[in-house]
Amino acid sequence: MIFRKLQDVKIHKYVNKNFFQGGQVYLTILNLHSHACKLEDLDEHLLRALFKSQRPDHTSWHAQMQKDLLLTLDWNSPHVAMSEVFLKDPSNKFK
């Protein structure tokens, strides 16, 4: 019980130090010891966390979308491309 409290304090300090910068808050936690966690989907979880952490840059959104799409292709994750990358296209006509 004491170890659990110490572990929670360490996580809380890490979150305060690393994730509350620049007015943005992003935190993705994966419990690898859970029976519900599928390690074969780890690449999708990592890509989704990466895309959620990106700050929108309206001046170069097309270039960023291309990079994101190429990354999903490299990682062979078409589901992430459909659910994360294509939804960012304001014109709905990604070329």
Secondary structure, DSSP 4 states (H G I P E B T S, - for coil): -HHHHHHHHHHHHHHHHHTSBTTB-------TTSTT--GGGHHHHHHHHHHHHPPP-TTSHHHHHHHHHHHHHHTT-HHHIIIIIGGG-TTS---
